[in-house]
Amino acid sequence: MGVDKRNPIAVVGGGLGGAAAAALLQQAGYNVAVFEQASTFAPAGAGIHLTPNVMRVLGHIGVGDALVGSGCLPESFTSRDLASNAVRTSLPLGSRARESYGAPYLTIGRSVLHRELVDALRPGTVRYGKRLVRLDDGGGAVQLSFADGSTTEASCVIGADGLGSQVREGMHGAERPAFSGQIAYRATVPGHARIPVDRRCITKWWADDSFVIGYSTDSHSDDYYFVAGTAADAWTHPQSFVDGDKDEMLDAFDGSCDEVLSLLESCQSLSKWPLFERPPLQSWGRGRVALLGDACHPMRPHMAQGAAMAIEDGVLLLRCLGLEDEVEDAFWRYAESRKQRTARVQAVSADNTWLKDTEDPAWVFRYDAMTIEPAPRRSGALSVT
Ligand SMILES: Cc1cc2nc3c(=O)[nH]c(=O)nc-3n(C[C@H](O)[C@H](O)[C@H](O)COP(=O)(O)OP(=O)(O)OC[C@H]3O[C@@H](n4cnc5c(N)ncnc54)[C@H](O)[C@@H]3O)c2cc1C
């Protein structure tokens, strides 16, 4: 029962979703290789929230304890008013997260998470310097062609190649992601800086068209990470991010409370990012090729769920491969199992209202990708589950 585990599976893109999917597949006995365009993975300064729904999966992969040892377990997610610093609401986390949602809520350096996921793979699984330029699905096998002129064949392909996915483009044609009308400045404030924030909590300050969110990412350091988002007419740079200008950022946040201004002033260097998005996609795959993560459902970062959704995808994909004998049926069932949840998370992320006022986050945090019932089988599927 299930797709033959000996057939080679190619994962295109070794980012957070691709590395997690490959680790899950490999641990379940599948023959998997990851083709990544970068020549190596450079550490990035960004932070990331790992909410209980994704910590559950990361624990299953076997990296949960290492992540908890390195990251921070915030005591709360506290919402404040950007102009006055007044508290709007506060969601208890810390030990309460484990009690309420079954797993911890962690904040950590994004590159620490990525390193743990890549290290969970057998050596040699990631083939670096392999930028996919073309896929040819010949029915029984898929040929992958890379920018360096090399080719390889796989029984099926998982497109985990992120926002500008080449795999997606091969299926649906070239269509650039839409600029959301927001940009975000990201920076880390050094631990010695005296900033009037509670480092034990995640704090998000809200205004109508801008926000600042700050938190600690390293249990061994007092560094403090923040993202400051505001409206912008367009993103005109060819790069996915550029160096930020502190005066420009401070101008954009003029009128904010002293606590936020002091935080923004304390950073030494910063980067500036466009926030892109795409509407929900109806077709997540074609034949022996399926999409995962930002390649099919990129979202604004306002729920901190982009990587979480990519990693949850990997679990359902793995489970569906085990439930169906034919790859095409497994990929169809996987997509049907994930579309509703990811579309809802995309919509709430676009609204930027998550945890602004008191709400119950259980529908996000309690989701258990390992036990949730997958969508029913496709009618006419050849396999017997
Ligand atoms: C400001 C900001 C804050 C965020 N905060 C959070 C958070 O707190 N929590 C959270 O869960 N998510 C967060 N996210 C979202 C998260 O970073 C993404 O959703 C997540 O990285 C998606 O994973 P992915 O594997 O789909 O794509 P990526 O991680 O982008 O990986 C794609 C990989 O594919 C490779 N690639 C691309 N094209 C090719 C090609 N042609 N051939 C071979 N390889 C290729 C790339 O080099 C890359 O390694 C945030 C995003 C932003 C912008």
The ligand as an SDF file (V2000), in Angstrom:
LIG
                    3D

 53 58  0  0  0  0  0  0  0  0999 V2000
    9.1360   39.5600    7.2050 C   0  0  0  0  0  0  0  0  0  0  0  0
    8.7740   38.0810    7.2200 C   0  0  0  0  0  0  0  0  0  0  0  0
    8.5750   37.4330    8.4330 C   0  0  0  0  0  0  0  0  0  0  0  0
    8.1760   36.0880    8.4740 C   0  0  0  0  0  0  0  0  0  0  0  0
    7.9600   35.4980    9.6750 N   0  0  0  0  0  0  0  0  0  0  0  0
    7.5020   34.2240    9.7140 C   0  0  0  0  0  0  0  0  0  0  0  0
    7.2320   33.5930   10.9730 C   0  0  0  0  0  0  0  0  0  0  0  0
    7.4420   34.1930   12.0360 O   0  0  0  0  0  0  0  0  0  0  0  0
    6.7480   32.3160   10.9800 N   0  0  0  0  0  0  0  0  0  0  0  0
    6.5120   31.6170    9.8060 C   0  0  0  0  0  0  0  0  0  0  0  0
    6.0570   30.4530    9.8640 O   0  0  0  0  0  0  0  0  0  0  0  0
    6.7740   32.1890    8.6030 N   0  0  0  0  0  0  0  0  0  0  0  0
    7.2620   33.4690    8.5300 C   0  0  0  0  0  0  0  0  0  0  0  0
    7.5230   34.0440    7.3320 N   0  0  0  0  0  0  0  0  0  0  0  0
    7.2470   33.2970    6.0990 C   0  0  0  0  0  0  0  0  0  0  0  0
    8.3060   32.2560    5.7830 C   0  0  0  0  0  0  0  0  0  0  0  0
    9.5920   32.8140    5.7720 O   0  0  0  0  0  0  0  0  0  0  0  0
    7.9990   31.6010    4.4290 C   0  0  0  0  0  0  0  0  0  0  0  0
    6.6320   31.3450    4.2920 O   0  0  0  0  0  0  0  0  0  0  0  0
    8.7650   30.2860    4.2970 C   0  0  0  0  0  0  0  0  0  0  0  0
   10.1530   30.5420    4.2280 O   0  0  0  0  0  0  0  0  0  0  0  0
    8.3100   29.5020    3.0700 C   0  0  0  0  0  0  0  0  0  0  0  0
    9.0820   28.3360    2.9480 O   0  0  0  0  0  0  0  0  0  0  0  0
    9.3350   27.7260    1.4950 P   0  0  0  0  0  0  0  0  0  0  0  0
   10.1910   26.5290    1.6890 O   0  0  0  0  0  0  0  0  0  0  0  0
    8.0500   27.5820    0.7770 O   0  0  0  0  0  0  0  0  0  0  0  0
   10.1610   28.8500    0.7350 O   0  0  0  0  0  0  0  0  0  0  0  0
   11.6130   29.3750    1.0530 P   0  0  0  0  0  0  0  0  0  0  0  0
   11.9610   29.1860    2.4710 O   0  0  0  0  0  0  0  0  0  0  0  0
   11.6750   30.7410    0.4550 O   0  0  0  0  0  0  0  0  0  0  0  0
   12.5720   28.4080    0.2290 O   0  0  0  0  0  0  0  0  0  0  0  0
   12.5970   28.3480   -1.1780 C   0  0  0  0  0  0  0  0  0  0  0  0
   13.9340   27.7410   -1.5890 C   0  0  0  0  0  0  0  0  0  0  0  0
   13.9020   27.4250   -2.9710 O   0  0  0  0  0  0  0  0  0  0  0  0
   15.1280   27.8190   -3.5650 C   0  0  0  0  0  0  0  0  0  0  0  0
   14.8480   28.0560   -4.9900 N   0  0  0  0  0  0  0  0  0  0  0  0
   14.1290   29.0500   -5.5500 C   0  0  0  0  0  0  0  0  0  0  0  0
   14.0680   28.9050   -6.8880 N   0  0  0  0  0  0  0  0  0  0  0  0
   14.7750   27.7730   -7.1870 C   0  0  0  0  0  0  0  0  0  0  0  0
   15.0720   27.0930   -8.4040 C   0  0  0  0  0  0  0  0  0  0  0  0
   14.6160   27.5470   -9.6030 N   0  0  0  0  0  0  0  0  0  0  0  0
   15.8030   25.9510   -8.3560 N   0  0  0  0  0  0  0  0  0  0  0  0
   16.2630   25.4590   -7.1590 C   0  0  0  0  0  0  0  0  0  0  0  0
   16.0130   26.0960   -5.9600 N   0  0  0  0  0  0  0  0  0  0  0  0
   15.2650   27.2170   -5.9880 C   0  0  0  0  0  0  0  0  0  0  0  0
   15.5180   29.0780   -2.7940 C   0  0  0  0  0  0  0  0  0  0  0  0
   16.8960   29.3590   -2.9130 O   0  0  0  0  0  0  0  0  0  0  0  0
   15.1150   28.6920   -1.3790 C   0  0  0  0  0  0  0  0  0  0  0  0
   16.1480   28.0080   -0.6900 O   0  0  0  0  0  0  0  0  0  0  0  0
    7.9630   35.3760    7.2550 C   0  0  0  0  0  0  0  0  0  0  0  0
    8.2000   36.0120    6.0350 C   0  0  0  0  0  0  0  0  0  0  0  0
    8.5940   37.3430    6.0010 C   0  0  0  0  0  0  0  0  0  0  0  0
    8.8230   38.0200    4.6640 C   0  0  0  0  0  0  0  0  0  0  0  0
  1  2  1  0
  2  3  1  0
  2 52  2  0
  3  4  2  0
  4  5  1  0
  4 50  1  0
  5  6  2  0
  6  7  1  0
  6 13  1  0
  7  8  2  0
  7  9  1  0
  9 10  1  0
 10 11  2  0
 10 12  1  0
 12 13  2  0
 13 14  1  0
 14 15  1  0
 14 50  1  0
 15 16  1  0
 16 17  1  0
 16 18  1  0
 18 19  1  0
 18 20  1  0
 20 21  1  0
 20 22  1  0
 22 23  1  0
 23 24  1  0
 24 25  2  0
 24 26  1  0
 24 27  1  0
 27 28  1  0
 28 29  2  0
 28 30  1  0
 28 31  1  0
 31 32  1  0
 32 33  1  0
 33 34  1  0
 33 48  1  0
 34 35  1  0
 35 36  1  0
 35 46  1  0
 36 37  1  0
 36 45  1  0
 37 38  2  0
 38 39  1  0
 39 40  1  0
 39 45  2  0
 40 41  1  0
 40 42  2  0
 42 43  1  0
 43 44  2  0
 44 45  1  0
 46 47  1  0
 46 48  1  0
 48 49  1  0
 50 51  2  0
 51 52  1  0
 52 53  1  0
M  END
$$$$
